[in-house]
Amino acid sequence: AKLAQQKASVVAGSAGESLRSAGTSMGSGLASFGSLAASPAKLIQAAGIFMFGMMLLSLSFSFLPLLPINPAKFALLFALGSVTMLGSVVWLKGPQSFAAVALQRDKLPFTVSYGFGLIGTFYATLIARSYIFTAVFAILQAVGLLYFLASFIPGGRAVLNFFGRLGGRASSMLLPR
């Protein structure tokens, strides 16, 4: 029994080391996999933060029918939900590591558009109280977040661009000329 326990401990240690080295060698998008093997408590905490963000997003979608009347409720819950979900990634990767990834050259336009949309959503909702600006900034924030997250998936931006073109063609067919 003691021999089996020693072998299991050796295998577990080498598996954790393999995950850490594989995560760091595969690039910045997968670098957090090494920390997952080392800290399951941190993974559970990040999952809890992520689920709270999902709850806020779900609540925001319940206010979607009221968007023409009062976009502030939708926009604030959506913005807080997206910040919370992104915060779970920051919690998991660490602030410095996440900032290094978010400020990479290929992700910088999406980071800037998300940040601009987020700040604009808060400004338009809380200070300016403008329905039109709230809607515009909320859309910019959603698109920026979607492209930012898709930039971590190989081929993710191409898929989003494809569906964007498809939606553009479909809407042009519906609109009168």
Disulfide bonds with the S-S distance in Angstrom:
none
